[in-house]
Amino acid sequence: MTVRFTDEESEALRIAAEAEGVSMNDYARTAVREQIARRAHTARVADSAARGAQRYAEALHRLGTL
């Protein structure tokens, strides 16, 4: 796989990687893993909220929040 960056993105990546003391490749791989984890977490939270809203729909309705 090849990822292409603009000149500005490449420079920002170089600066960030240098500040962390890692290679640009390692920095980019870490950023991708973190983004994937964030999206998975967001999906789990949304799923949990939907299940909670369904489970407690009657109580939420009585409280006027639904």
PyRosetta script that sets phi, psi and omega in degrees:
from pyrosetta import init, pose_from_sequence

init()
pose = pose_from_sequence("MTVRFTDEESEALRIAAEAEGVSMNDYARTAVREQIARRAHTARVADSAARGAQRYAEALHRLGTL")
pose.set_psi(1, 139.7)
pose.set_omega(1, 176.7)
pose.set_phi(2, -121.8)
pose.set_psi(2, 132.2)
pose.set_omega(2, 176.2)
pose.set_phi(3, -111.8)
pose.set_psi(3, 129.1)
pose.set_omega(3, 179.9)
pose.set_phi(4, -106.0)
pose.set_psi(4, 131.9)
pose.set_omega(4, 179.1)
pose.set_phi(5, -115.9)
pose.set_psi(5, 153.3)
pose.set_omega(5, 171.0)
pose.set_phi(6, -69.8)
pose.set_psi(6, 167.0)
pose.set_omega(6, 177.5)
pose.set_phi(7, -58.4)
pose.set_psi(7, -40.3)
pose.set_omega(7, -179.0)
pose.set_phi(8, -66.7)
pose.set_psi(8, -42.2)
pose.set_omega(8, 178.5)
pose.set_phi(9, -65.1)
pose.set_psi(9, -41.0)
pose.set_omega(9, 178.3)
pose.set_phi(10, -61.7)
pose.set_psi(10, -42.5)
pose.set_omega(10, 179.7)
pose.set_phi(11, -66.3)
pose.set_psi(11, -42.9)
pose.set_omega(11, 178.0)
pose.set_phi(12, -62.8)
pose.set_psi(12, -40.4)
pose.set_omega(12, 177.3)
pose.set_phi(13, -63.4)
pose.set_psi(13, -43.8)
pose.set_omega(13, 179.1)
pose.set_phi(14, -60.7)
pose.set_psi(14, -45.1)
pose.set_omega(14, -179.1)
pose.set_phi(15, -65.1)
pose.set_psi(15, -45.5)
pose.set_omega(15, -179.5)
pose.set_phi(16, -64.1)
pose.set_psi(16, -43.9)
pose.set_omega(16, 179.9)
pose.set_phi(17, -63.9)
pose.set_psi(17, -42.4)
pose.set_omega(17, 178.9)
pose.set_phi(18, -62.3)
pose.set_psi(18, -41.2)
pose.set_omega(18, 179.4)
pose.set_phi(19, -63.7)
pose.set_psi(19, -31.6)
pose.set_omega(19, 179.1)
pose.set_phi(20, -87.3)
pose.set_psi(20, -11.1)
pose.set_omega(20, -179.7)
pose.set_phi(21, 73.6)
pose.set_psi(21, 31.1)
pose.set_omega(21, 179.2)
pose.set_phi(22, -128.4)
pose.set_psi(22, 168.7)
pose.set_omega(22, 177.3)
pose.set_phi(23, -72.7)
pose.set_psi(23, 160.7)
pose.set_omega(23, 176.3)
pose.set_phi(24, -61.1)
pose.set_psi(24, -39.2)
pose.set_omega(24, 179.4)
pose.set_phi(25, -61.2)
pose.set_psi(25, -47.9)
pose.set_omega(25, 179.4)
pose.set_phi(26, -63.7)
pose.set_psi(26, -40.3)
pose.set_omega(26, 179.4)
pose.set_phi(27, -62.9)
pose.set_psi(27, -45.8)
pose.set_omega(27, -179.7)
pose.set_phi(28, -64.4)
pose.set_psi(28, -42.1)
pose.set_omega(28, 179.0)
pose.set_phi(29, -62.3)
pose.set_psi(29, -42.2)
pose.set_omega(29, 178.2)
pose.set_phi(30, -63.3)
pose.set_psi(30, -42.3)
pose.set_omega(30, 179.5)
pose.set_phi(31, -62.2)
pose.set_psi(31, -41.0)
pose.set_omega(31, 179.3)
pose.set_phi(32, -65.5)
pose.set_psi(32, -45.7)
pose.set_omega(32, 178.8)
pose.set_phi(33, -60.5)
pose.set_psi(33, -42.4)
pose.set_omega(33, 179.6)
pose.set_phi(34, -64.4)
pose.set_psi(34, -40.6)
pose.set_omega(34, 179.0)
pose.set_phi(35, -64.8)
pose.set_psi(35, -42.5)
pose.set_omega(35, 177.9)
pose.set_phi(36, -61.4)
pose.set_psi(36, -43.8)
pose.set_omega(36, 179.3)
pose.set_phi(37, -63.5)
pose.set_psi(37, -41.3)
pose.set_omega(37, 178.8)
pose.set_phi(38, -61.6)
pose.set_psi(38, -44.4)
pose.set_omega(38, -179.7)
pose.set_phi(39, -65.4)
pose.set_psi(39, -39.6)
pose.set_omega(39, 178.4)
pose.set_phi(40, -64.2)
pose.set_psi(40, -41.1)
pose.set_omega(40, 179.2)
pose.set_phi(41, -63.6)
pose.set_psi(41, -45.3)
pose.set_omega(41, 178.9)
pose.set_phi(42, -58.7)
pose.set_psi(42, -41.5)
pose.set_omega(42, 178.8)
pose.set_phi(43, -65.4)
pose.set_psi(43, -40.6)
pose.set_omega(43, 178.4)
pose.set_phi(44, -65.1)
pose.set_psi(44, -40.2)
pose.set_omega(44, 179.1)
pose.set_phi(45, -65.3)
pose.set_psi(45, -44.2)
pose.set_omega(45, 179.3)
pose.set_phi(46, -62.5)
pose.set_psi(46, -41.8)
pose.set_omega(46, 178.3)
pose.set_phi(47, -63.6)
pose.set_psi(47, -44.2)
pose.set_omega(47, 179.2)
pose.set_phi(48, -63.0)
pose.set_psi(48, -42.2)
pose.set_omega(48, 178.9)
pose.set_phi(49, -63.9)
pose.set_psi(49, -41.0)
pose.set_omega(49, 179.5)
pose.set_phi(50, -65.2)
pose.set_psi(50, -42.5)
pose.set_omega(50, 178.2)
pose.set_phi(51, -65.0)
pose.set_psi(51, -39.5)
pose.set_omega(51, 178.5)
pose.set_phi(52, -65.7)
pose.set_psi(52, -41.8)
pose.set_omega(52, 178.7)
pose.set_phi(53, -62.8)
pose.set_psi(53, -39.7)
pose.set_omega(53, 178.9)
pose.set_phi(54, -68.5)
pose.set_psi(54, -45.3)
pose.set_omega(54, -177.3)
pose.set_phi(55, -63.3)
pose.set_psi(55, -39.1)
pose.set_omega(55, -175.2)
pose.set_phi(56, -108.0)
pose.set_psi(56, 23.2)
pose.set_omega(56, -176.2)
pose.set_phi(57, -54.8)
pose.set_psi(57, -44.5)
pose.set_omega(57, -177.7)
pose.set_phi(58, -63.1)
pose.set_psi(58, -47.0)
pose.set_omega(58, 179.7)
pose.set_phi(59, -64.1)
pose.set_psi(59, -41.9)
pose.set_omega(59, 179.1)
pose.set_phi(60, -64.0)
pose.set_psi(60, -38.9)
pose.set_omega(60, 178.1)
pose.set_phi(61, -63.3)
pose.set_psi(61, -43.8)
pose.set_omega(61, 179.2)
pose.set_phi(62, -63.1)
pose.set_psi(62, -33.7)
pose.set_omega(62, 178.6)
pose.set_phi(63, -79.7)
pose.set_psi(63, -8.0)
pose.set_omega(63, 179.0)
pose.set_phi(64, 80.7)
pose.set_psi(64, 19.4)
pose.set_omega(64, -179.4)
pose.set_phi(65, -99.1)
pose.set_psi(65, -4.2)
pose.set_omega(65, 177.0)
pose.set_phi(66, -118.5)
pose.dump_pdb("model.pdb")
